[in-house]
Amino acid sequence: MSTLFAFLHHLAAFTLVGGLAVEFVLVGMIERGAALSLASARRLAVADAVLGAAAGILLVVGMLRVFFFEKGADHYFHNPAFLMKFSLFIVVALLSIIPMREFLAWRRALRAGQAAELDARRLRRVRLIVHGELGAVVVILLCAAILARVGWI
Ligand code: HEM
């Protein structure tokens, strides 16, 4: 069981990074002036939905590992690397609501045959959040390595 949940954890983590990479590339292109077509708005919404599902699975599977399949909740909730990893995950999950709402609004507008509202300031904010999410994944991976080795060395 422990191996199965470790596998699911990896699968969800890689899927999440894949979704983020798609968002990173598409948002970057739009910010540099590429037209936002219905197809790219749909791709963004799909990538975001996949990302959201992967994050949900990570949270559930991660919690099951914490409580049942690894070193026990007491170990993790007294471990700075886990607390850092978990807090970062929650902060990023909450921040990701901003791009999600934006992508859904763009798709809704284009579907209705209207132009999507691409305000430069909001677009920059979305790009910064997606950037920050990718940066947070790097720190989360470092925390995971520290957790697996039970320390730095
Ligand atoms: C972007 C989010 C996340 C990424 C990229 C990520 C990635 C990883 C990686 C690569 C490992 C090491 C391999 C392994 O043992 O399976 C790991 C371990 C682990 N992760 Fe995550 N994880 C994420 C979120 C979470 C969350 C939200 C939780 C808990 C709620 C969690 C709980 C754990 C646990 C308990 C381990 C085992 C650590 C140990 O060996 O003692 N992870 N994670």
Boltz pocket constraint, residues with backbone or C-beta under 6 A from the ligand:
constraints:
  - pocket:
      binder: B
      contacts: [[A, 5], [A, 6], [A, 7], [A, 9], [A, 10], [A, 13], [A, 16], [A, 58], [A, 59], [A, 61], [A, 62], [A, 63], [A, 65], [A, 66], [A, 70], [A, 71], [A, 76], [A, 85], [A, 86], [A, 89], [A, 137], [A, 140], [A, 141], [A, 144], [A, 145], [A, 147], [A, 148], [A, 149]]
      max_distance: 6.0
